[in-house]
Amino acid sequence: MSNLIVFGGRPLHGEVTPSANKNAVLPILCATLLTDQPLRLIGVPDITDVKKILDIFRTLGSEVSMDFDAGILELHHHASVFDPAVHRLPEEMRSSIMLVPPLLARFGVARLENDVKGCTLGVREIDPHVEVFERFGAGIERTPNSLIVRSESQMTANHHWLDYASVTTTENFVLCAASANGTSTLVNAASEPHVQEFCRFMTMLGVPIDGIGTSRLTIAGGQKLGGGEFRFSEDFHEIATFLALGAITGGDIAVKNTAPEQFPLIDRTFSKFGVQVVHRDGWSRTVLDGPLRVNRPFTQNILTKIEAAPWPYLPVDLLPIFIALGVKAEGSAMFWNKVYDGAMGWSVELSKFGAHVFLSDPHRLITFGGIPLSPATVESPYIIRVAIALLMVAASIDGRSEIRNALPIRRAHPRFVENLRSVGANVEWTDTE
């Protein structure tokens, strides 16, 4: 069990350079299996899921040279082999499912464990992925403990309209389309910044993609793919998180941000709590004029709303950090998670700090902020941004708090605690059995 001890109540000041977005890094690592040419990736974070994928590559016979201190990965898959009777994709890692298309393209077969898991955000079905594999001509065989996916010949291009804008299903469609003969089109595609980054990597390999950043992607498949060098961008989740940490503690944290064009809606969401975000010269920071305060809507007798859904909505992954701001800000606000059922059940932990929150249904929560809070020991579910939101509240309260089961933070942010300390936070890991 990994817990975080937080001695809060001090404003945080300084500069932070965020790590890469794991939701871009992991699918890009999977996509590297499509080519037998050498690759160099810069900015690879030292996180658990990256190490697991690299271990898979080593078992397949790939050449892997990883310098986590420098964040530089050298990869060459020219001698890779795959045997479904021997090789397994780790079921505890959601991104395993994105290894299926490149394995099909290289070896004609992939083995996927029955229950591919990620954060505890409700049921994460694999049916949309199975449908994509089948549309490209793959056959699915269910065994007692796994799914065997086979493709007897080169995959065939097709047109598909997703039920919903799923990130990993979009990426799996692009991975399949890259190896299929002809042009494939995906409608209702996800368009999050990490999906755009993934598509840019695919074009670097030599896959023509039209519509990057929109809900309609057109992919020309069947080309011989090359290698090259690719540099990851900063994680917009981590940028927003450190901006929120500066605001909730009454401090001033400047965060490196080379893509401020992704932030207009995130900036407007901060403004609902009296926080102005300023982007200048490749850095972003928050400016407060007085205490955190919920801005009342022009329409009378309604609550200020923060609605989260697939991009270009406010990202659902960022909703917890704004709930933390809502707990501290004077006034009331409603938070609406339009994607996951029951993803806000962790709100009971906020009450341990003395916060007044009301879970009105599985998707909506109301904060009644601005009341005095006290340090507490709280339990985090296995959700990255929730553990961080609980830490944010603890950091804003004078005294010692403990965030139990905070391990998910390490899945996404390799230097999160080190960055916190660099801006003045008194926080430390404690590992217990």
C-alpha positions in Angstrom: 0.0 0.0 0.0 1.4 3.4 -1.0 0.1 6.4 1.0 0.9 10.1 0.8 1.5 12.1 3.9 0.7 15.8 3.4 1.5 18.7 5.7 -0.7 21.3 4.2 -1.5 25.0 4.6 1.4 26.6 2.8 1.1 28.5 -0.5 3.0 26.7 -3.3 5.4 28.8 -5.5 7.8 27.9 -8.3 8.1 26.3 -11.8 7.1 22.8 -13.0 7.9 21.0 -16.2 5.2 18.3 -16.6 5.9 14.8 -17.9 4.4 13.3 -21.1 0.8 12.1 -21.2 0.7 8.4 -20.4 -2.5 8.2 -22.6 -0.3 9.3 -25.5 2.8 7.4 -24.6 1.1 4.0 -24.2 -0.7 3.8 -27.5 2.4 5.1 -29.3 4.5 2.4 -27.7 2.0 -0.1 -29.0 2.1 1.4 -32.4 5.9 1.0 -32.6 5.4 -2.7 -33.2 3.9 -1.9 -36.7 7.4 -1.1 -38.1 10.6 -3.0 -38.2 12.7 0.2 -38.5 14.6 1.8 -35.6 12.8 4.4 -33.5 13.9 7.0 -31.0 11.3 8.4 -28.5 12.1 11.4 -26.3 10.3 12.3 -23.1 9.3 8.8 -22.2 8.1 8.8 -18.5 9.3 6.4 -15.8 5.9 4.9 -15.0 4.8 1.3 -14.3 2.8 0.8 -17.5 5.7 1.9 -19.7 7.9 -0.6 -18.0 5.4 -3.4 -18.5 5.1 -2.7 -22.3 8.9 -2.6 -22.6 9.1 -5.9 -20.8 6.7 -7.3 -23.3 8.9 -6.1 -26.2 11.9 -7.7 -24.6 10.1 -11.1 -24.4 9.2 -10.7 -28.1 12.9 -10.3 -28.9 12.8 -6.6 -29.7 15.9 -4.4 -29.1 15.0 -2.1 -26.2 17.3 0.6 -24.7 15.7 2.8 -22.1 17.3 5.7 -20.3 14.7 6.9 -17.8 16.9 9.6 -16.4 17.1 11.2 -19.9 13.6 10.0 -20.9 15.1 8.5 -24.1 13.9 5.2 -25.6 15.7 3.4 -28.5 13.5 0.7 -30.1 14.0 -1.8 -32.9 11.4 -4.5 -33.6 13.1 -6.1 -36.6 13.7 -9.4 -34.8 10.5 -9.7 -32.8 8.4 -12.9 -32.7 5.1 -13.8 -31.1 3.7 -17.1 -29.9 0.2 -17.1 -28.5 0.9 -20.2 -26.5 3.7 -18.5 -24.7 3.3 -14.7 -24.7 0.6 -12.9 -22.6 -0.6 -9.3 -22.6 -0.9 -8.2 -19.0 -4.6 -8.0 -18.1 -4.1 -5.4 -15.4 -3.1 -2.8 -18.0 -5.9 -1.4 -20.1 -3.5 -0.4 -22.9 -2.8 -4.1 -23.6 -5.7 -4.1 -26.0 -3.9 -1.7 -28.3 -1.1 -4.3 -28.9 -3.6 -6.5 -30.7 -3.6 -4.6 -34.1 0.2 -4.5 -34.5 0.5 -8.1 -33.4 -2.1 -9.0 -36.0 -0.2 -7.0 -38.7 3.2 -8.5 -37.8 2.3 -12.1 -36.8 -1.4 -12.7 -37.7 -2.4 -13.5 -34.2 -2.7 -12.0 -30.7 -3.7 -13.3 -27.3 -5.7 -11.1 -25.0 -6.6 -12.0 -21.4 -10.3 -12.0 -20.7 -10.5 -9.0 -18.3 -8.4 -6.1 -19.4 -8.5 -3.6 -16.5 -7.6 0.0 -15.9 -8.8 2.5 -13.3 -11.9 1.7 -11.3 -14.2 3.8 -13.4 -17.1 1.4 -13.9 -17.3 -1.3 -16.5 -14.7 -0.9 -19.3 -16.1 -3.0 -22.1 -14.0 -4.5 -24.9 -17.0 -5.1 -27.3 -16.2 -2.0 -29.3 -12.7 -3.2 -29.9 -13.8 -6.7 -30.8 -16.2 -5.1 -33.4 -13.3 -3.1 -34.9 -11.1 -6.2 -35.2 -13.9 -8.1 -36.9 -14.7 -5.3 -39.3 -11.1 -5.4 -40.5 -11.4 -9.2 -41.1 -10.0 -10.7 -37.9 -11.6 -13.7 -36.2 -12.2 -13.9 -32.5 -11.9 -17.2 -30.5 -12.9 -17.3 -26.8 -11.0 -19.7 -24.6 -11.6 -20.2 -20.8 -9.0 -17.6 -19.9 -8.4 -15.4 -23.0 -9.4 -14.2 -26.4 -7.4 -15.3 -29.4 -7.6 -12.8 -32.3 -6.4 -14.1 -35.7 -6.1 -12.6 -39.1 -5.4 -15.1 -41.9 -4.6 -12.4 -44.5 -4.0 -8.7 -44.7 -6.7 -6.7 -43.1 -9.3 -5.0 -45.3 -10.1 -1.3 -45.2 -13.6 -0.3 -44.0 -15.8 2.6 -42.8 -17.1 2.6 -39.3 -19.3 4.8 -37.1 -18.6 4.4 -33.3 -21.4 4.2 -30.8 -19.5 6.8 -28.7 -16.2 8.7 -29.0 -14.0 6.1 -27.3 -10.3 7.0 -27.1 -8.8 3.5 -27.2 -11.3 2.3 -29.8 -10.4 5.2 -32.0 -6.7 4.4 -31.6 -7.3 0.7 -32.3 -9.2 1.6 -35.5 -6.3 3.7 -36.7 -3.8 0.9 -35.8 -5.9 -1.6 -37.8 -6.4 0.8 -40.7 -2.7 1.5 -41.0 -2.1 -2.1 -42.0 -5.2 -2.6 -44.1 -5.3 -2.3 -47.9 -7.2 0.8 -49.0 -8.7 3.8 -47.2 -10.6 3.5 -44.0 -12.9 6.2 -42.4 -14.0 6.5 -38.8 -16.9 8.7 -37.8 -17.5 9.8 -34.2 -13.8 9.4 -33.5 -12.3 10.6 -30.3 -10.3 13.8 -30.7 -8.5 14.4 -27.3 -5.1 16.0 -27.4 -3.5 12.6 -26.7 -5.4 11.0 -29.6 -4.0 13.9 -31.8 -0.5 13.2 -30.6 -0.9 9.5 -31.3 -2.1 10.3 -34.9 0.9 12.6 -35.4 3.2 9.8 -34.5 1.4 7.5 -37.0 1.9 10.1 -39.7 5.6 10.2 -38.8 5.7 6.4 -39.4 4.3 7.0 -42.9 0.5 6.6 -42.4 -1.5 9.4 -44.1 -4.3 10.6 -41.8 -6.8 13.3 -42.6 -9.0 15.0 -39.9 -6.7 14.9 -37.0 -8.4 16.8 -34.1 -11.9 16.2 -35.5 -14.5 13.5 -35.1 -13.9 12.1 -38.6 -10.6 10.4 -39.5 -9.6 9.1 -42.9 -6.6 6.7 -42.9 -4.8 5.5 -46.0 -3.4 2.0 -45.2 -1.0 -0.5 -46.6 2.1 1.6 -46.8 5.5 0.4 -45.8 6.2 2.1 -42.5 9.5 3.7 -41.5 11.2 4.8 -38.3 12.4 8.1 -36.9 12.5 10.3 -33.9 9.5 11.6 -31.9 9.3 14.0 -29.0 6.3 13.8 -26.6 4.4 16.9 -25.5 3.6 17.9 -21.9 0.5 16.2 -20.4 -2.4 18.7 -20.4 -3.8 16.8 -17.3 -0.6 17.5 -15.4 -0.5 21.1 -16.5 -4.1 21.7 -15.3 -3.4 19.9 -12.1 -0.4 22.1 -11.1 -2.3 25.2 -12.0 -5.1 24.0 -9.7 -2.6 23.3 -6.9 -1.3 26.8 -7.2 -4.8 28.2 -7.0 -6.1 26.0 -4.1 -3.1 26.8 -1.9 -3.1 30.5 -2.7 0.3 30.2 -4.4 1.7 30.8 -7.8 3.0 27.9 -9.9 4.2 28.4 -13.4 3.8 25.3 -15.6 5.5 24.7 -18.9 2.9 24.5 -21.6 3.8 24.5 -25.3 0.2 23.9 -26.4 -2.0 26.6 -24.8 -4.4 26.3 -27.8 -5.8 23.2 -26.0 -6.8 25.3 -23.0 -9.6 27.8 -23.7 -12.4 25.6 -22.1 -10.1 24.5 -19.3 -9.3 28.2 -18.7 -13.0 29.1 -18.6 -13.7 26.4 -16.1 -11.0 27.8 -13.8 -12.6 31.2 -14.2 -15.8 29.8 -12.7 -13.9 29.7 -9.4 -12.4 33.2 -9.7 -9.1 31.9 -11.1 -7.6 33.5 -14.2 -5.2 31.4 -16.3 -2.4 33.4 -18.1 -0.4 31.8 -20.9 2.8 33.6 -21.9 6.2 32.5 -23.5 5.5 28.8 -23.3 4.4 28.9 -19.6 1.0 29.0 -17.9 0.1 30.2 -14.4 -3.0 31.2 -12.4 -3.9 34.6 -11.0 -6.3 35.1 -8.2 -8.0 38.3 -7.0 -8.9 37.4 -3.5 -10.1 34.0 -2.2 -11.6 31.2 -4.4 -15.2 32.1 -5.1 -17.8 30.4 -7.4 -19.0 32.9 -10.0 -22.8 33.0 -9.9 -24.5 32.4 -13.3 -26.3 35.3 -15.0 -29.5 33.1 -15.0 -31.0 33.3 -11.6 -31.9 30.3 -9.4 -29.6 27.8 -11.1 -26.2 26.4 -10.0 -22.9 27.1 -11.7 -22.3 23.9 -13.7 -19.1 22.1 -14.7 -19.9 19.5 -17.3 -17.4 16.9 -18.3 -17.6 14.6 -21.4 -15.4 13.5 -24.3 -13.3 16.2 -25.9 -13.9 19.0 -26.9 -15.9 19.0 -23.6 -14.0 19.5 -20.4 -12.2 16.2 -20.0 -13.7 13.8 -17.5 -10.3 13.1 -16.1 -10.0 16.7 -14.9 -13.3 16.8 -13.1 -12.0 15.8 -9.7 -9.5 18.6 -9.5 -12.3 21.1 -10.1 -14.4 19.4 -7.4 -11.4 20.0 -5.1 -11.6 23.7 -6.0 -15.3 23.7 -5.5 -14.9 22.3 -2.0 -12.6 25.3 -1.1 -14.4 28.0 -3.0 -17.1 30.1 -1.5 -20.4 29.3 -3.1 -22.1 26.2 -4.6 -21.4 24.4 -7.9 -22.7 21.3 -9.7 -20.3 18.8 -11.3 -21.6 16.5 -14.0 -19.7 13.4 -15.2 -21.4 12.5 -18.5 -19.3 9.4 -19.1 -18.9 7.1 -16.1 -21.6 5.7 -13.7 -20.7 6.0 -10.1 -17.3 7.8 -10.7 -18.0 10.3 -8.0 -18.7 7.9 -5.1 -15.3 9.0 -3.7 -17.0 12.2 -2.6 -17.7 10.6 0.8 -13.9 10.9 1.5 -14.3 14.7 1.1 -16.6 14.8 4.1 -13.8 13.5 6.3 -12.1 16.9 5.7 -15.4 18.5 6.8 -16.5 19.4 3.3 -20.2 19.7 2.5 -20.9 17.8 -0.7 -24.1 16.1 -2.0 -24.1 13.3 -4.6 -27.4 13.8 -6.3 -27.2 10.8 -8.6 -24.5 8.5 -10.1 -23.4 11.3 -12.5 -23.9 14.6 -10.6 -22.4 16.1 -7.4 -22.9 19.5 -5.7 -20.3 21.2 -3.6 -21.2 23.7 -0.9 -17.8 25.3 -0.5 -16.1 27.9 1.7 -16.6 26.2 5.0 -13.7 25.5 7.4 -11.9 22.2 6.7 -9.7 20.1 8.9 -6.9 17.6 8.1 -7.9 14.0 7.8 -7.0 10.5 6.7 -8.8 9.5 3.5 -9.0 6.5 1.2 -8.5 7.0 -2.5 -10.1 4.7 -5.1 -7.9 3.4 -7.9 -8.4 6.6 -10.0 -5.4 8.8 -10.7 -7.0 12.2 -10.7 -9.1 11.4 -7.6 -6.0 10.6 -5.5 -4.6 14.0 -6.7 -7.9 15.8 -5.9 -7.8 14.5 -2.3 -4.1 15.6 -2.1 -5.1 19.0 -3.4 -7.6 19.5 -0.6 -5.1 18.2 2.0 -2.5 20.6 0.7 -4.8 23.5 1.2 -5.5 22.7 4.9 -3.1 23.5 7.7 -2.0 20.3 9.4 -1.2 16.6 8.6 -3.3 14.6 6.3 -2.9 11.2 4.8 -4.1 10.0 1.4 -4.2 6.2 1.5 -3.9 4.0 -1.6 -2.4 6.9 -3.6 -0.5 4.5 -5.8 -2.5 5.4 -9.0 -0.6 8.7 -9.1 2.6 6.8 -9.9 0.9 5.2 -12.9 0.7 8.6 -14.7 3.2 11.0 -13.1 6.7 9.7 -12.4 8.0 12.9 -10.6 4.7 14.2 -9.2 5.9 14.3 -5.5 9.3 15.6 -6.5 7.6 18.4 -8.5 5.4 19.2 -5.5 8.4 19.4 -3.2 10.2 21.7 -5.7 7.3 24.3 -5.3 7.4 24.1 -1.5 5.0 21.2 -0.6 5.7 19.1 2.5 4.7 15.7 1.2 6.2 12.2 1.3 5.4 8.6 0.3 5.0 6.0 3.0 4.8 2.4 1.8 3.1 -0.2 4.2 2.2 -3.8 3.8 
